[in-house]
Amino acid sequence: MAEARRAAGDDTASRLATLSASLGQALQELPREDLPTFFAELERLRRTAELRLHPSAGPTDPPFGLPHLLDAKQTAAILAVDTATVYRMAKGALRSAVVEIGEGTLRFEASGLRRFIEARRR
């Protein structure tokens, strides 16, 4: 039993090392203007893994792996920008993802944010 756990741990360590090396290589080859998208994808993956640790964290949007409604701070972290930029974008490029909860209180739909990122990835 201990041998199987050790083998699984070795396999996991090997997979993580390979993944890390691949990400490092991709990062070196990625054009500077694509770095915000790279950071957004890393944040999405991090958040997805984090949600696996806490599956009862609430409703999720499975294709994006995030809570259905995000606040400006969460949205800023995903886009690798500051919250002021998120609020500016809410009036334009992110308008379709905005849900106005109340006077001056905005939330951003994960599905709309996913569409925004995918549209810019092309």
C-alpha positions in Angstrom: 0.0 0.0 0.0 2.8 2.4 1.0 4.6 1.5 -2.2 1.6 2.4 -4.3 1.3 5.8 -2.6 5.0 6.4 -3.1 4.7 5.5 -6.8 1.7 7.8 -7.2 3.6 10.6 -5.5 6.6 10.1 -7.8 4.2 10.1 -10.8 2.6 13.4 -9.6 6.0 15.0 -9.0 7.1 13.9 -12.4 3.9 15.3 -14.0 4.3 18.6 -12.2 7.9 18.9 -13.2 7.0 18.3 -16.8 4.2 20.8 -16.6 6.3 23.4 -15.0 9.1 23.0 -17.6 6.5 23.3 -20.4 5.0 26.4 -18.9 8.4 27.9 -18.5 9.3 27.2 -22.1 5.9 28.7 -23.3 6.5 31.8 -21.2 9.9 32.4 -22.8 8.4 32.1 -26.3 5.2 34.1 -25.6 5.0 37.6 -27.1 4.9 40.3 -24.4 1.4 41.4 -25.6 0.0 38.0 -24.8 1.1 38.0 -21.2 -2.2 39.3 -19.8 -4.0 36.3 -21.5 -1.3 34.0 -20.1 -1.9 35.3 -16.6 -5.6 35.1 -16.9 -5.3 31.4 -18.0 -3.0 30.7 -15.1 -5.5 32.3 -12.7 -8.3 30.3 -14.1 -6.4 27.1 -13.6 -5.4 28.1 -10.1 -9.0 28.9 -9.2 -10.2 25.6 -10.7 -7.7 23.7 -8.6 -8.7 25.7 -5.5 -12.3 24.9 -6.1 -11.5 21.2 -6.1 -10.2 21.6 -2.6 -13.5 23.3 -1.5 -16.2 21.8 -3.6 -19.0 23.2 -1.4 -17.8 26.8 -2.0 -21.0 27.5 -3.9 -22.5 27.4 -7.4 -20.0 27.4 -10.2 -20.0 27.9 -13.9 -18.4 24.5 -14.9 -16.8 25.6 -18.2 -14.9 28.4 -16.5 -14.5 26.8 -13.0 -15.4 30.0 -11.2 -18.3 31.3 -9.1 -21.1 32.4 -11.4 -20.8 36.1 -10.3 -17.4 37.7 -9.7 -16.7 41.0 -8.0 -14.3 43.6 -9.5 -11.4 42.3 -7.4 -11.8 38.7 -8.6 -12.3 39.9 -12.2 -9.2 42.1 -12.0 -7.1 39.1 -10.8 -8.3 37.0 -13.7 -7.5 39.7 -16.2 -4.3 40.7 -14.5 -5.3 44.3 -14.3 -6.3 46.7 -11.5 -9.9 47.2 -10.3 -10.0 50.7 -11.8 -9.4 49.2 -15.2 -12.2 46.6 -14.6 -14.6 49.4 -13.8 -13.6 51.3 -17.0 -13.9 48.1 -19.0 -17.4 47.5 -17.5 -18.6 50.6 -19.5 -17.2 49.2 -22.7 -15.6 45.9 -23.6 -16.9 44.0 -20.5 -20.4 45.5 -20.7 -22.0 42.2 -21.8 -20.6 40.5 -18.6 -21.8 43.1 -16.2 -24.7 42.5 -13.8 -25.8 45.6 -11.9 -26.7 44.4 -8.4 -27.7 47.7 -7.1 -26.7 51.4 -7.4 -23.0 51.3 -8.1 -22.6 47.6 -7.3 -21.4 45.6 -10.2 -20.8 41.9 -10.6 -19.3 40.1 -13.6 -20.8 36.9 -15.0 -18.1 34.2 -15.3 -19.6 33.1 -18.7 -19.4 36.6 -20.0 -15.8 37.0 -18.8 -15.0 33.7 -20.5 -16.4 34.9 -23.8 -14.4 38.2 -23.4 -11.2 36.3 -22.9 -11.9 33.8 -25.7 -12.7 36.6 -28.2 -9.4 38.3 -27.4 -7.4 35.0 -27.7 -8.2 34.8 -31.4 
